[in-house]
Amino acid sequence: MRIPYSISKSGLKAQQNKLDTIAHNISNSDTAGYKQKTVSFRELLVNDINEQDALLSGNANNLGLNRGVLSSTNGTDFSAGSLVQSEENLSVSVNGEGFFGVRNEAGDLVLTRDGNFTLDENKQIVNSRGQVVETNLTIPADAWPEGEVQVGSSGEIFIQTGEGQINVGVIPLYNVENPQALIPIGDNNFTIPPEQAGTLINSIENPGAFGTLLTGVYENSNVDLAQSFTDMIMAQRAYSLNAQVTRSTDEIYSLINQFT
C-alpha cells in the first residue's frame, strides 16, 4: 500500500478506537464504581530521509517519514468518582486506596470499587450485580441475631439490636502493588494478573495502607461527561481530517494515472 494511504488508514483506525472507548465510558457514566478507560497514541515506524531519497536543503536535518499512528486502550483512570446517597444501610464507598473483593461465577476473587451493597435472602452481602462480597465473619450468618445490619467506617459489620451493637465480622479491602496492572474483565471487575498475585494485600493485615469507608453512600462512575463529549468532538474531527487525506490522495493518484 502507498505510504499516504497507509498513514491515513492508521489514523482512521486510531481515532475509531478512541471513539469506541469514549462511547464505552459515556455508556457507563452512571455505573456504580466504574473507572473510565484511557487511550494512548504512539507513532509507528519512522523511515529516515536522506539525500539519496530526495533533494534536500542544506539546512535540513533529522528528516523522517513515519508510517502512521497506533492507538490502544491500555489504561484505567482510578481517580475517585462522585458519591451517591443511598437508601441502603450497607452501601459504602472507599475514601482513599483499596478495592472491595467479590467472587465471580468461577468463585475467583476479583476486585471492584462498586460499594452499592445489599443483603440477599441468605444474609450474604452482595453488590449491585448480585456478586457475593468477600467478608471475614466472626459469627456465621445463620447465627446472626435479629436486627439491622450496618457497616462501620473500618469495614466492621455489626447488627443493631435492642440491646446494642453486635460485631459479626468485617469487610476487608484489597489492593496490589501496581493497580494499573489490574485487568478489566467486565461487570466492573478487575482480575489480578499472575505477576501481581504475590503483591495482594488486605486491610485486615495492613490497615495503614488503605482508606476508610464512608457509609450510606456509594461511589459512582468517574466519567466526566463534559470532557468526554469534548474528546469525542476532537476525535470525530481528527477522523474526518484523515478521511479527507484519503480522498485527496485518491484524487492526486487519479490525476497521475491520467498522464501515465
Secondary structure, 3 states (H helix, E strand, C coil): CCHHHHHHHHHHHHHHHHHHHHHHHHHCCCCCCCCCEEEEEEECCEEECCCCCCCCCCCCCCCEEECCEEEEEEEECCCCCCEEECCCCCCEEEECCCEEEEECCCCCEEEECCCCCEECCCCCEECCCCCEECCEECCCHHHCCCCEEEECCCCEEEEEECCEEEEEEECCEEECCCHHHCEECCCCCEECCHHHHHHCEECCCCHHHCCEEEECEEECCCCCHHHHHHHHHHHHHHHHHHHHHHHHHHHHHHHHHHCC
